[in-house]
Amino acid sequence: MPDAERSIDAIRAAFPEGGLFADKDWLVSPQPLALPKKVARELETLGHQLALFVRAADTLYRQSAKGRAPAWLAAYLDAGKPAALVEQSRHPALVDALPRVIRPDLLWTDEGFAITELDNLPGGIGLTAWLNRTYASLGHAVLGGGEGMVDGFASILPRGGDIAVSEESADYRPEMEWLAAQLNGRTGAGGGGFEVCDAETYAPRGRDVYRFYELFDLDNIPSAEALFGAAAAGEIALTAPHKPYLEEKLWSALFWSRPLRGHWAKQMRAAHIKRLETMFPRSWVVDPAPVPHHAELPGLGITEWSQMAEFSQKERALVLKISGFSELAWGSRSVRIGEDLPAEEWSAAIERAVGDFPEHPWVLQQFRRARVFEHPFWDEGAGEVRTMPVRARLCPYYFLAGDNPAKPAVTLGGVLATLVPSDKKVIHGMRDGILVPCVVEG
């Protein structure tokens, strides 16, 4: 039997009995994705810079809420959210609380990486842990190491704890149950181990909690108020904290905002800002506020959003997506790529984005095209390994551990590569996509 087929058999045999995703599958590859050394080094260092970015964003919001930065920043980020949740997010006890997991979505382009969004409540942690361990067992030196994802998750809840999974996030429950089992199988698992619980019926019990419920879904999570209270009182650690403003895609546009340049410069070193400028696509908040007749929306050459409907297909290399606090804000559900849409659909998407403001702000972002390359996969119908042209989205998982929130220890647990057929523009998990971990070339 050829080596590739042996690898496929070994990977299949390693699949957990209960699966990793509810009613989802993907194409299996005998090989991880090999990244050039320079690209792998970028991923190793990116986590520290993104942690600084998230802290800077948190600081800017709080300054805006207190009148020390432009008031419109907090107004954008609080729009459409219940007053009680906004009040929670500003609680003095949460001043230093940041998400303990940061996962950027990176398109791998010919010019480098493009950060399409940051996810502080990501799926795929258990999946990537399983992929890393499985491919490492086949002799591959996966980024993060075979146990990097399990070690990383253990580091953010060192006393053990509960993983509260909601119905909204139920697709990811199997992978978190697998992860909890691996953590509990370790010698000396701390704090009474780990347990996956139903978020809807959960009651705080003095154990630290990993939040796997969305803040827009709080009406369906009766225990959320008590969980927040226990965290604010210092009785438990709750991650990610109830800070919905940190979960908005608006931050890519706020990063590019000229009036905020000086504020960003006070929070991050110039070298960090310069690097992030190469990675965050130029972005805009779709705010229909009037623009003076002698001015224009920066970089777009228009005075009102409806004029984008007149753009040629080439000029429509743009992406519209809802910013957050909505069931449409995850899983690429709201993504509209201008150059792929007929003119009338693009016009309707613009009208929808303008009409949703301010309750549900949308973001306009430059479209970055992922590079095309070949990767092998197991073709079940043909019964053989074949290759296909693919585009890649890389999702590195960074874990922020330690008792000092101002200077957390940032570690890369692993990198999930989602490889989809090259004719796909939106790169997301799908049945005809390949999911693999990453290694360094050579």
MOCORPE-V518724 format. One line per field, one symbol per residue. phi: phi as a letter, one per 40 degrees, with the letter a starting at -180 (. if undefined). A space follows every 10 residues. Layout:
phi = ???
//
This chain:
phi = .ddccccccc ccccdcdcgb bcfbaaccbc bcccbddccc cdccccdccc cccccccccc ccccccgcad cccccdccdg bddccccdcc cdccdccbdc bbbccbccbc chcbccabbc bccgccdccc cccccccchc cccggdbccc ccccccbccg ibbcbccdbc dccdcccccc cccccccgdc gggbacbccc bcbdbgbcbc cbbcccbccc bdcdccccdc cccgcbcbbc ccbcccbccd cccccccccc dcccccbbcd ccccccccbc ddbbccbcdd bdccbacdgb gbbacccccc ccdccccbbb accifacccb ggcbcbcdcc bddccccccc ccccccccdb cbbbbdcbcc cbacacaccc ccgacbbacb bbbbbcbbbb bhcbccbccb bccibcbbbb dccccccada ccbbbacbbc dg
//
